[in-house]
Amino acid sequence: MTEFVWGAATDVGRVRRANQDRHLVEDGMFVVADGMGGHSGGEIASEVTVDSLRGSGVISTLDELIDRVQEANAAVVARARREPALRGMGTTVSLLAELVRAGPHRLGIANVGDSRLYRLTADGLHQHTVDHSLVEALVRDGRLSRAEAANHPQRNIVTRALGIDEKVLVDAWELVPVAGDRYVICSDGLFGEIGAPEICEVLSTVEDPQSAAEDLVSRACAAGGRDNVTVVVVDIAQADSVDDVPDDRVTDTRKALPDGIFEGHHVADPPAADADDANPDYPNPDDPNPDDIVLPPVGKVFTWRLAAFVVAVLMVLVALVGSLAVYARSTYYVGVEGQEIVIYQGRPGGVLWFDATLETRSGLLVGALEPHDAELVLDGLEFDNLEDAEAHIEDLREQLSPETP
């Protein structure tokens, strides 16, 4: 079995009015959730997530761990449906859990969003999770450097979160627990203010996990505290003995992609090419000789059946185009034109050749909003009618001070 010693700390920071972070620390389950969605939505999304994961019971496999995260996502979605004022709320989640099974136990890590999980060993600090964020995608594409990403104005925009869709894409890893290893789960309020070297220094020099968590939160607040900050430090006090422990501790991986979930570290080698594949000029005895292929005679090209078919297809196409036009124009969304928050009629990004059209200007600047509210506006926040979209802009306006442009 695995024995844990842990500590946790959280702070609203120096800028935000409310703490939308939530965390869970119980033997075998350690969670950090960073809410988003304006007003109280972010607080509720992260709280619902933590409550859903609390008391999860025995978890044995990565698939079961992913199911628990999916259940938390469903709980956030259901809450937003019951309370329309919470529409658009979401939360990140990063967690460490014990996988209990016959034989040596394992650890499971799951991640959605840009909260992180690190591991500290004698070799230094290692980031296990991958940020699901706009700037991380730009870095992977080579369009931003790490230094540029650290100060990018859209660094808080996440590309995955619980509560947005019925199903959420979850990354997960299975690890071997090793006595002496230290794990850190944190919201972006920590690494957004202090760098990995300073995080590593604290974790390496402060032995007590509670003191380490409090020190890290204090340093993040002193460095600016521009966001809520939450830190959970988990030490592996005892673990089953295992031979051949991987350096990164990872024994299995689930990387979620939009077209499915790919399992494992290794991609199977392609089958060895046979003589036919290696040399396209090498004749295949099963293929017919081109000289022996006989094409059937060509019959009459245009018949009354073909004419009826063409008319029917055209009628279906006209109906589809009409339906598409209705669909494309049947909604409104709050977005931006330049830096101004505006209301468009249509759908974000348009639908085929049906582009959204500008309906109303607000006079508000997106840069004046809280980062999470700005994220939703930049993505395009959809409403069923113009009145609801205008009401949302008024809600945003009420959050701003009279001096805010």
SEDREN-140385 format. One line per 3 residues: number of its first residue (from 1); for each residue y, z, x of N, C-alpha, C. Coordinates in steps of 0.2 Angstrom, whole numbers, plus 5000, padded with zeros to 4 digits. Atoms other than C-alpha are relative to their C-alpha. Layout:
N
NUM> Y,Z,X,Y,Z,X,Y,Z,X  ...
//
This chain:
405
1> 4994,5000,5004,5000,5000,5000,5006,5000,5004  4994,5001,4996,5018,4998,5005,5005,5006,4997  4996,4995,5001,5030,5013,5006,5007,4998,5001
4> 4993,5002,4999,5049,5010,5004,5005,5006,5001  4994,4995,5000,5065,5020,5008,5006,4996,4999  4994,5004,5002,5081,5014,5001,5006,5003,4999
7> 4994,4997,5002,5099,5016,4998,5004,4994,4997  4996,5005,5003,5112,5007,4988,5007,5002,4999  4993,4999,5001,5131,5006,4986,5004,4994,4996
10> 4996,5005,5003,5144,4996,4975,5007,5002,5000  4993,4998,5001,5162,4995,4973,5004,4994,4997  4997,5005,5004,5174,4985,4962,5005,4996,5005
13> 4996,5004,4995,5184,4979,4978,5007,5002,4999  4993,4998,5000,5203,4979,4980,5004,4995,4996  4997,5005,5003,5207,4964,4969,4998,5000,4992
16> 5003,5000,5007,5196,4964,4953,5001,5006,4996  4999,4995,5004,5199,4974,4938,4994,5004,4998  5006,4997,5002,5181,4977,4934,4994,4998,5004
19> 5006,5002,4996,5164,4977,4943,4995,4997,4996  5005,5003,5003,5153,4964,4937,4993,4999,5003  5007,5000,4996,5139,4967,4950,4996,5006,4996
22> 5005,4995,5002,5124,4977,4944,4994,5000,5005  5006,5000,4995,5109,4983,4955,4995,5005,4997  5006,4996,5002,5092,4991,4952,4996,5002,5007
25> 5004,4997,4995,5083,5002,4964,4995,5005,4997  5005,4996,5002,5066,5008,4960,4994,4998,5004  5005,5001,4996,5050,5010,4969,4996,4993,4998
28> 5003,5006,5001,5043,4992,4971,5004,4995,4997  4996,5005,5003,5058,4983,4963,5007,5001,5002  4993,5000,4998,5076,4980,4971,5003,4994,4998
31> 4997,5006,5003,5088,4969,4963,5008,5001,5001  4992,5001,5000,5107,4963,4965,5001,4994,4995  4997,5006,5004,5115,4953,4951,5007,5000,5000
34> 4992,5001,5000,5133,4946,4952,5002,4996,4994  4999,5003,5006,5139,4942,4935,5007,4996,5000  4994,5005,5000,5152,4928,4930,5001,4999,4993
37> 4999,5002,5007,5160,4923,4914,5006,5002,4997  4993,4998,5002,5177,4931,4912,4999,5006,4995  5000,4994,5004,5181,4946,4901,4995,5005,5002
40> 5005,4996,4998,5166,4957,4900,4993,4996,5000  5006,5004,5000,5154,4942,4900,4995,5001,5006  5004,4999,4994,5149,4944,4918,4997,5007,5001
43> 5003,4993,5000,5146,4963,4917,4994,5000,4995  5005,5000,5004,5135,4960,4902,4994,4996,5002  5005,5004,4997,5125,4946,4910,4996,5003,5005
46> 5004,4996,4994,5121,4956,4926,4996,5006,4997  5003,4994,5003,5117,4971,4915,4994,4998,4997  5006,5002,5004,5105,4962,4904,4995,4998,5005
49> 5005,5003,4995,5097,4954,4919,4996,5006,5003  5003,4994,4996,5094,4971,4928,4996,5004,4995  5004,4997,5005,5088,4979,4911,4994,4997,4999
52> 5006,5004,5001,5076,4965,4909,4994,5001,5006  5004,4999,4994,5069,4968,4927,4997,5007,5001  5002,4992,4999,5068,4987,4926,4993,5001,4996
55> 5006,4999,5003,5051,4993,4922,4995,4994,4999  5004,5006,5001,5043,4976,4925,4992,5001,5001  5007,4999,4999,5026,4984,4929,4997,4997,5006
58> 5004,5003,4994,5013,4978,4941,5001,4993,5001  5000,5007,4998,5017,4961,4949,4996,4998,5005  5005,5001,4995,5003,4953,4959,5002,4993,5003
61> 4999,5006,4997,5009,4935,4962,5007,4998,5000  4994,5003,5001,5024,4924,4965,5001,4997,4993  4999,5003,5007,5021,4915,4949,5002,5006,4995
64> 4998,4995,5004,5022,4932,4940,5007,5002,5001  4993,4998,4998,5038,4936,4949,5005,4995,4997  4995,5005,5003,5046,4920,4944,5000,5000,4992
67> 5000,4999,5007,5040,4923,4926,5005,5006,4998  4995,4994,5002,5050,4940,4926,5007,4997,5000  4993,5002,4999,5066,4931,4932,5001,4995,4994
70> 4999,5004,5006,5063,4918,4918,5001,5004,4994  4999,4995,5006,5062,4932,4905,5007,5003,5000  4993,4998,4999,5078,4939,4912,5005,4995,4998
73> 4996,5006,5002,5086,4922,4910,5000,4999,4992  5000,5000,5007,5080,4921,4892,5003,5005,4996  4996,4994,5003,5087,4938,4888,5007,4999,5000
76> 4993,5001,5000,5104,4933,4894,5002,4994,4995  4998,5006,5005,5104,4916,4884,5000,5003,4993  5001,4997,5007,5098,4926,4869,5006,5004,4998
79> 4994,4996,5002,5112,4938,4870,5007,4996,4999  4994,5005,5001,5125,4924,4872,5000,4997,4993  5001,5003,5007,5118,4916,4856,5002,5005,4995
82> 4998,4995,5006,5120,4932,4846,5007,5002,5000  4993,4998,5000,5138,4935,4852,5004,4994,5003  4997,5006,4998,5148,4919,4853,5006,5001,5005
85> 4995,4998,4995,5162,4928,4863,4997,5000,5007  5003,4999,4994,5150,4929,4877,4997,4993,5003  5003,5007,4998,5146,4910,4878,5003,4998,5007
88> 4999,5002,4993,5146,4904,4896,4999,5005,5005  5001,4995,4995,5142,4920,4904,4994,4998,5004  5006,5001,4996,5129,4920,4918,5000,5005,5006
91> 5000,4996,4995,5124,4929,4933,4995,4998,5006  5005,5001,4995,5116,4927,4950,4995,5006,5000  5005,4995,4999,5100,4937,4955,4997,4999,5006
94> 5004,5000,4994,5092,4941,4971,4996,5007,5000  5004,4994,5001,5077,4953,4972,4995,5000,5005  5006,4999,4995,5063,4960,4983,4996,5005,4995
97> 5005,4997,5004,5047,4966,4974,4994,5001,5004  5006,4999,4998,5031,4973,4979,4995,4996,4996  5005,5003,5003,5016,4962,4975,4994,5004,5001
100> 5006,4996,5000,5001,4973,4971,4994,4996,4999  5006,5004,5001,4984,4965,4973,4994,5004,5004  5005,4997,4996,4967,4969,4980,5001,4998,5008
103> 4998,5001,4993,4968,4970,4999,5007,5002,5002  4994,4998,4998,4984,4971,5009,5006,4997,4995  4994,5002,5005,5000,4971,4997,5004,4995,5004
106> 4995,5005,4998,5013,4958,4999,5007,5002,4997  4993,4999,5003,5032,4957,4996,5002,4993,4997  4997,5006,5003,5040,4944,4984,5007,5000,5000
109> 4992,5001,5001,5058,4938,4985,5001,4994,4995  4998,5005,5005,5066,4928,4971,5008,5000,5001  4992,5001,5000,5084,4921,4971,5002,4994,4996
112> 4997,5005,5004,5095,4911,4959,5008,5002,5002  4993,4999,4999,5113,4909,4964,5002,5001,5008  4998,4999,4993,5123,4914,4980,5000,5008,5002
115> 5002,4993,4997,5118,4933,4981,4995,4999,5005  5004,5001,4994,5108,4935,4997,4995,5005,5001  5005,4995,4997,5093,4944,5005,4999,4998,5007
118> 5001,5000,4992,5092,4947,5024,4995,5004,5002  5005,4996,4997,5079,4954,5035,5002,5001,5007  4999,4998,4994,5082,4964,5050,4994,5002,5004
121> 5006,4998,4996,5069,4965,5064,5003,5001,5007  4998,4999,4993,5070,4968,5083,5003,4993,5002  4997,5007,4998,5074,4949,5084,5007,4999,4997
124> 4993,5001,5003,5090,4951,5074,5000,4999,4993  4999,5001,5007,5096,4947,5057,4998,4993,4997  5002,5006,5002,5088,4933,5047,5001,4999,4992
127> 4999,5001,5007,5094,4926,5030,4994,4996,4997  5006,5003,5003,5079,4923,5019,5002,4995,4994  4999,5004,5005,5087,4916,5004,5005,4994,5002
130> 4995,5006,4999,5097,4899,5002,5005,5000,4994  4995,4999,5005,5113,4900,4993,5000,4993,4995  4999,5006,5005,5114,4889,4977,5007,5000,4998
133> 4993,5000,5001,5132,4885,4979,5003,4993,5002  4997,5006,4998,5144,4870,4980,5001,4999,5007  4998,5001,4993,5149,4873,4998,4993,4999,5004
136> 5006,5000,4997,5131,4876,5003,4997,4993,5000  5003,5007,5001,5126,4859,4996,5004,4995,5004  4996,5004,4996,5141,4851,5005,4998,5001,5007
139> 5003,4999,4993,5135,4859,5021,4994,4996,5002  5006,5004,4999,5118,4852,5019,5001,4993,5000  4998,5007,5000,5125,4835,5016,5004,4998,5006
142> 4996,5002,4994,5135,4836,5032,5007,4999,4998  4993,5001,5002,5151,4835,5022,5005,5006,5002  4996,4995,4998,5157,4852,5028,4997,5004,5005
145> 5002,4996,4995,5155,4863,5043,4999,5007,4997  5000,4993,5002,5150,4881,5042,5006,5004,5000  4994,4997,5000,5167,4886,5047,5005,4998,4994
148> 4996,5003,5006,5175,4875,5034,4998,5003,4993  5003,4997,5006,5163,4882,5021,5003,5007,4999  4998,4993,5001,5168,4900,5024,5007,5001,4997
151> 4994,5000,5003,5186,4896,5019,5002,4995,4995  4999,5005,5005,5183,4883,5006,5003,5003,4994  4998,4997,5006,5193,4885,4990,4995,5001,4994
154> 5005,5000,5005,5178,4882,4980,4993,5003,5002  5006,4997,4998,5166,4893,4989,4997,5005,4995  5003,4996,5005,5163,4904,4974,4996,4996,4995
157> 5003,5004,5006,5156,4890,4963,4993,5000,5002  5008,5000,4999,5137,4892,4961,4998,4994,4996  5003,5006,5003,5126,4878,4956,4994,5002,4996
160> 5006,4998,5004,5112,4889,4948,5002,5007,4998  4999,4993,5002,5114,4905,4938,4995,5001,4994  5004,4998,5006,5104,4915,4924,5005,4999,4994
163> 4996,5000,5006,5110,4912,4907,5004,4994,4998  4997,5007,5001,5116,4894,4908,4996,4996,4996  5005,5004,5003,5100,4885,4902,4994,5004,4998
166> 5006,4997,5003,5084,4889,4893,4995,5001,5006  5004,4999,4994,5075,4887,4910,5004,5000,5006  4996,4999,4994,5082,4892,4927,4995,4998,5006
169> 5003,5002,4994,5077,4885,4944,5000,5006,5005  5001,4994,4996,5070,4900,4954,4997,4998,5007  5003,5000,4993,5067,4900,4973,4996,5006,5001
172> 5004,4994,4999,5053,4912,4978,4996,5000,5007  5004,4999,4994,5044,4918,4994,4996,5006,5000  5005,4994,4999,5029,4929,4998,5000,5001,5007
175> 5000,4998,4993,5030,4939,5014,4995,5006,5001  5005,4994,4997,5019,4951,5024,5005,5006,5001  4996,4994,4998,5027,4969,5024,4998,5002,5007
178> 5001,4997,4994,5029,4976,5041,5004,5006,5001  4996,4993,4999,5033,4994,5045,5005,4999,5005  4994,5001,4995,5050,4995,5053,5005,4994,4998
181> 4996,5006,5002,5057,4979,5045,5005,5003,4995  4995,4998,5005,5073,4982,5035,5003,4994,4996  4997,5006,5005,5079,4971,5020,5007,5002,4997
184> 4993,4999,5003,5097,4969,5013,5001,4995,4995  4998,5005,5006,5101,4962,4996,5007,5002,4999  4993,4999,5001,5119,4959,4993,5003,4995,4996
187> 4996,5005,5004,5132,4950,4982,5005,4997,5005  4996,5004,4995,5144,4938,4990,5006,5004,5002  4995,4996,4998,5157,4951,4991,4999,5003,5007
190> 5001,4998,4993,5149,4957,5007,5001,4995,5005  5000,5006,4995,5146,4941,5017,5006,4996,5000  4994,5003,5001,5162,4934,5010,5006,5003,5004
193> 4995,4997,4997,5172,4947,5019,4998,5002,5008  5002,4998,4993,5162,4952,5035,4994,4995,5002  5005,5004,4997,5151,4941,5046,4994,5003,5001
196> 5007,4997,4999,5133,4942,5050,5000,5004,5006  5001,4995,4994,5136,4950,5068,5002,5007,4998  4998,4994,5001,5145,4964,5060,4995,5004,4995
199> 5005,4998,5004,5132,4966,5046,4994,5002,5004  5006,4998,4995,5118,4966,5060,5002,5006,5003  4998,4994,4996,5128,4979,5070,4999,5006,4996
202> 5001,4994,5004,5128,4991,5055,4993,5002,4999  5007,4999,5002,5110,4989,5050,4996,5002,5006  5003,4998,4994,5105,4991,5068,5001,5007,5003
205> 4998,4993,4997,5114,5007,5072,5000,5005,4995  5000,4995,5005,5115,5016,5055,4992,5001,4998  5007,4999,5001,5097,5023,5053,4999,5001,4992
208> 5001,4999,5007,5099,5030,5035,5002,4994,4996  4998,5006,5004,5098,5016,5022,5006,5001,4996  4994,4998,5005,5110,5025,5010,5007,5000,5004
211> 4994,5000,4996,5123,5027,5024,5001,4993,5002  4998,5007,4998,5121,5009,5030,5003,4996,4994  4997,5003,5006,5124,5003,5012,5007,5002,4999
214> 4993,4998,5001,5139,5013,5010,5005,4998,5006  4996,5003,4995,5146,5008,5027,5002,4993,4999  4999,5007,5000,5144,4990,5024,5005,4998,4994
217> 4995,5001,5005,5153,4991,5007,5007,5002,5002  4993,4998,4997,5167,5001,5015,5003,4995,5004  4997,5005,4996,5169,4988,5028,5002,4994,4996
220> 4998,5006,5003,5169,4974,5016,5007,5001,4996  4994,4998,5004,5183,4983,5005,5006,5000,5005  4995,5000,4995,5193,4986,5021,5002,4993,5003
223> 4998,5007,4998,5192,4968,5026,5004,4996,4995  4997,5004,5005,5200,4962,5010,4998,5002,4993  5003,4998,5006,5189,4967,4996,5002,4996,4994
226> 4998,5005,5005,5193,4951,4986,4995,4999,4994  5005,5001,5005,5177,4952,4976,4996,5007,4999  5005,4994,5001,5165,4966,4969,4995,4999,5006
229> 5005,5000,4994,5153,4971,4983,4995,5005,4998  5005,4995,5001,5136,4978,4981,4995,4998,5005  5005,5001,4994,5123,4981,4995,4994,5005,4998
232> 5006,4996,5001,5105,4987,4993,4996,5000,5007  5004,5000,4994,5096,4992,5009,4993,5003,4999  5007,4997,5001,5077,4994,5009,4996,4999,5007
235> 5004,4999,4994,5066,5000,5024,4993,5000,4998  5007,4999,5001,5048,4997,5025,4997,5006,5004  5002,4994,4996,5042,5014,5030,4992,5000,5002
238> 5007,5001,4998,5023,5010,5029,4997,4994,4997  5003,5007,5003,5013,4994,5026,4993,5000,5003  5007,5001,4998,4995,4989,5027,5000,4996,5006
241> 5001,5004,4994,4989,4982,5043,4997,4993,4999  5001,5007,5001,4988,4963,5044,4999,4997,5007  5000,5004,4994,4982,4952,5058,5004,4993,4999
244> 4997,5007,5000,4992,4936,5063,5006,5000,4995  4994,5000,5004,5009,4941,5055,5004,4994,5002  4995,5006,4998,5020,4925,5054,5007,5004,5003
247> 4994,4997,4997,5036,4928,5064,5006,5001,4994  4996,4999,5005,5046,4925,5048,4998,5004,4994  5004,4996,5005,5034,4935,5038,4998,4996,4994
250> 5002,5004,5006,5032,4921,5025,4993,4997,5000  5007,5003,5001,5015,4916,5019,5000,4995,4994  5000,5005,5006,5020,4906,5003,5007,4999,4998
253> 4993,5001,5002,5035,4898,4996,5000,4996,4993  4998,5004,5006,5041,4891,4979,5007,4998,5000  4993,5003,5000,5056,4880,4981,5001,4996,4994
256> 4999,5004,5006,5062,4874,4964,5005,4995,5001  4996,5006,5000,5069,4857,4962,5001,4997,4993  4999,5003,5007,5076,4848,4946,4993,4996,4998
259> 5006,5004,5002,5060,4837,4946,4993,5004,5000  5007,4997,4999,5047,4851,4948,5001,5006,5005  5000,4995,4996,5042,4866,4958,4995,4998,5006
262> 5005,5002,4995,5034,4862,4975,4998,5006,5004  5003,4994,4997,5023,4875,4983,4998,4999,5007  5002,5000,4994,5019,4880,5000,5004,4998,5006
265> 4996,5001,4994,5026,4878,5018,4999,4992,5002  5002,5006,4997,5017,4862,5022,4999,4994,4995  5001,5006,5004,5018,4844,5015,4994,4997,5003
268> 5006,5003,4998,5001,4836,5016,5001,4994,5004  4999,5007,4996,4999,4822,5029,4998,4995,4996  5002,5006,5004,4998,4805,5021,4993,4998,5003
271> 5006,5002,4998,4981,4798,5021,5000,4994,5006  5000,5004,4994,4977,4788,5037,4999,4993,4997  4999,5007,5002,4981,4769,5035,4993,4997,5002
274> 5005,5004,4998,4966,4758,5034,5002,4993,5003  4998,5006,4997,4965,4741,5042,5004,4996,4996  4996,5004,5004,4972,4733,5027,5007,5002,5000
277> 4994,4997,5001,4987,4745,5026,5004,4999,5007  4997,5000,4994,4990,4744,5045,5002,4993,5002  4998,5007,4999,4991,4725,5045,5000,4996,4994
280> 4999,5003,5006,4998,4717,5030,4997,4993,5000  5003,5007,4999,4991,4700,5036,4993,5000,4999  5008,5000,5000,4973,4706,5036,4998,4999,4993
283> 5002,5001,5007,4964,4699,5021,4996,5005,4997  5004,4996,5003,4957,4710,5008,4995,4996,4996  5006,5005,5003,4940,4703,5002,5000,5001,4992
286> 5000,4999,5008,4943,4711,4984,5006,4996,4997  4995,5004,5003,4959,4701,4982,4998,4993,4998  5002,5007,5001,4958,4684,4974,5004,4996,5004
289> 4997,5005,4996,4962,4669,4984,5006,4997,4995  4994,5003,5004,4980,4663,4978,4998,4993,4997  5001,5007,5003,4973,4645,4976,4995,5000,4994
292> 5005,5000,5005,4960,4651,4964,5003,5003,4993  4997,4997,5006,4972,4660,4952,5003,4994,4995  4998,5005,5005,4975,4650,4936,5004,5003,4995
295> 4996,4997,5005,4990,4653,4925,4999,4997,4993  5001,5003,5007,4988,4651,4906,5005,4995,4999  4995,5005,5002,4997,4637,4898,5006,5003,4996
298> 4994,4997,5003,5015,4641,4892,5000,4997,4993  5000,5002,5007,5015,4640,4873,5008,4999,4998  4993,5001,5002,5031,4638,4862,5004,5006,5001
301> 4996,4994,4998,5045,4649,4868,5003,5004,4994  4996,4997,5005,5054,4652,4852,4996,4999,4993  5003,5001,5007,5045,4656,4835,5004,5005,4995
304> 4997,4995,5005,5050,4665,4819,4999,5007,5001  5002,4993,4998,5041,4680,4825,5005,5003,5005  4996,4998,4994,5051,4681,4841,5008,5001,4997
307> 4994,4999,5002,5067,4678,4831,5001,5007,4996  5000,4994,5004,5063,4692,4819,5000,5006,5005  5000,4995,4995,5059,4703,4834,5007,5001,5003
310> 4993,5000,4997,5076,4699,4842,5005,5003,4996  4995,4997,5005,5086,4703,4826,4998,5008,5000  5001,4993,5000,5077,4720,4825,5002,5004,5006
313> 4998,4997,4994,5080,4724,4843,5008,5001,5000  4992,5000,5001,5099,4720,4840,5002,5005,4996  4998,4995,5005,5100,4731,4825,4999,5007,5003
316> 5001,4994,4997,5092,4745,4834,5005,5002,5005  4995,4999,4994,5104,4743,4849,5007,5002,4997  4993,4998,5003,5119,4743,4837,5000,5007,4997
319> 5000,4993,5002,5113,4759,4829,5000,5005,5005  5000,4996,4994,5110,4767,4846,5007,5001,5003  4993,5000,4997,5127,4762,4852,5005,5004,4995
322> 4996,4996,5005,5135,4769,4836,4998,5008,5001  5002,4992,4999,5125,4786,4838,5003,5002,5006  4997,4998,4994,5130,4787,4856,5007,5001,5000
325> 4993,4999,5000,5148,4785,4852,5002,5006,4996  4999,4994,5004,5147,4798,4839,4999,5007,5004  5002,4994,4996,5138,4810,4851,5005,5001,5006
328> 4996,4999,4995,5150,4806,4865,5007,5003,4998  4993,4998,5002,5166,4810,4855,5000,5006,4995  5001,4995,5005,5159,4824,4844,5001,5007,5003
331> 4999,4993,4997,5164,4839,4856,5006,5000,5004  4994,4999,4996,5179,4845,4866,4998,5005,5006  5001,4995,4994,5179,4854,4883,5007,5001,5003
334> 4995,4997,4996,5191,4864,4893,4999,4998,5007  5001,5002,4993,5193,4856,4910,5007,5000,5004  4994,5000,4996,5207,4851,4923,5002,4993,5000
337> 4998,5006,4998,5218,4837,4926,5005,5001,5006  4996,4997,4994,5225,4839,4944,4998,5007,5000  5000,4993,5000,5228,4858,4944,5001,5003,4993
340> 4999,4997,5007,5232,4860,4925,4994,5000,4996  5005,5000,5004,5220,4866,4913,5002,4997,4993  4999,5004,5006,5218,4854,4898,4994,5000,4996
343> 5006,5001,5005,5207,4850,4883,4999,4993,5000  5002,5007,5001,5198,4834,4883,4995,4999,4993  5005,5002,5005,5189,4826,4868,4995,4996,5003
346> 5005,5004,4997,5172,4820,4873,4996,5005,5004  5005,4995,4996,5159,4827,4886,5002,4999,5007  4998,5001,4993,5162,4831,4904,4996,4995,5003
349> 5003,5006,4996,5159,4816,4915,4999,4994,4995  5001,5006,5005,5159,4805,4899,4992,4998,4999  5007,5002,5002,5143,4797,4892,5000,4992,5000
352> 5000,5008,4998,5140,4779,4899,5007,4998,5000  4994,5003,5000,5155,4769,4895,5005,5004,4995  4995,4996,5004,5163,4782,4883,5002,5006,5004
355> 4996,4995,4995,5175,4792,4894,5003,5005,4995  4997,4994,5004,5182,4809,4888,5008,4998,5000  4993,5002,5000,5201,4807,4883,5004,5007,4999
358> 4996,4994,5000,5215,4820,4886,5002,5001,4993  4997,4998,5006,5219,4830,4870,5006,5004,5000  4995,4995,5000,5230,4844,4874,5001,5003,5007
361> 4998,4997,4994,5239,4851,4889,5002,5008,4999  4999,4993,5001,5240,4870,4892,5006,5003,5004  4995,4997,4995,5253,4872,4906,4997,5005,5004
364> 5003,4995,4996,5241,4884,4914,4997,4997,5006  5003,5003,4994,5235,4881,4932,4994,5004,5002  5007,4998,4999,5217,4883,4936,5000,5005,5006
367> 5000,4996,4994,5221,4892,4953,5003,5007,4998  4998,4993,5002,5229,4907,4943,4994,5004,4997  5005,4997,5003,5212,4911,4935,4996,5004,5005
370> 5005,4997,4996,5199,4923,4941,4995,4995,5002  5004,5005,4997,5187,4914,4952,4994,4997,4995  5006,5002,5004,5172,4914,4940,5003,4997,4993
373> 4998,5004,5006,5183,4909,4925,5002,4993,5002  4998,5006,4998,5190,4895,4936,4994,4995,5001  5006,5004,4999,5172,4889,4940,4998,4997,4993
376> 5002,5003,5007,5168,4887,4921,5005,4994,4998  4995,5005,5002,5184,4877,4919,4999,4994,5004  5002,5006,4995,5180,4866,4934,4994,4996,4998
379> 5006,5004,5002,5163,4862,4927,5001,4997,4994  4999,5003,5007,5170,4858,4910,4996,5005,4995  5003,4995,5005,5167,4872,4896,5000,4997,4993
382> 5001,5004,5006,5161,4863,4880,5001,5005,4994  4999,4997,5007,5166,4868,4862,4999,4995,4995  5001,5005,5006,5161,4861,4845,5006,4997,4997
385> 4994,5003,5003,5179,4859,4839,5006,5002,5004  4993,4999,4996,5197,4859,4845,5002,5007,4999  4997,4994,5002,5201,4875,4837,4997,5005,5005
388> 5003,4995,4995,5188,4885,4848,5002,4998,5007  4997,5001,4993,5194,4876,4864,5007,5003,5001  4993,4997,5000,5212,4881,4860,5000,5007,5000
391> 5001,4992,5000,5206,4899,4856,4998,5002,5007  5002,4998,4994,5198,4899,4873,5005,5000,5005  4995,5000,4996,5213,4894,4882,5005,5005,4999
394> 4996,4994,5002,5223,4907,4873,4997,5006,5003  5004,4994,4997,5210,4920,4879,5002,5000,5008  4998,5000,4993,5213,4914,4897,5007,5002,5001
397> 4993,4998,4999,5232,4915,4895,5001,5007,4999  4999,4993,5001,5231,4933,4889,4998,5004,5006  5002,4996,4994,5222,4938,4905,5005,5000,5005
400> 4995,5001,4995,5237,4932,4915,5006,5004,4999  4994,4996,5000,5252,4942,4919,5006,4995,4998  4994,5005,5002,5269,4935,4912,5003,4996,5005
403> 4997,5004,4994,5274,4929,4929,4995,4995,5002  5005,5005,4998,5258,4919,4931,5002,4993,4997  4998,5007,5003,5262,4900,4930,4994,4998,4996
//
